[in-house]
Amino acid sequence: MRTRHVAIAVLILLAASGCATTGEWDTWNSHRTHFASGEHLFFSLRNTEGRTPTVARRDIAQARSEAWWGKTISVAQEQIIER
């Protein structure tokens, strides 16, 4: 029985190690949704870590108007796409 409890505790610890940081939980708690809109979702899918960011002026305007949250993507002015 003790071995079973230890195994359950280890599984819980392993599952918890992949969870969000305190700051990420605070952000989620203040919004209660992962994305502000469908456009925010598609922008995030298009700009995953390890890929060169693709940012259009339309994305910037939409992010401001919808108050997007999450990790900021920075690009130089000349990298912003005109669409």
C-alpha positions, 0 to 999 in steps of 0.5 A: 500500500505504501508503494502505491502512495509513493507512486501516486505522489511521484506521478503528481509531481511529474504532472505538476512539473510541466505546469505554468509558472506563477506569472503565467497562472496570474495572467491566465487567472486575470483573463480566464481564456487562453486567447483574446480572439481567433486572430490572437490564436492564429497569430500565436500559432503562426509565431511559435518559439524558434520560428522567425516572427511574422508580424503585420501592421494589422496584427499590431492594431488588433493586438492593441484594440483587443488588449492581447496578453502573453509573451511579447514578440519583438520585431524591427520596424523594417520587418513589419509586413504591410497587408 
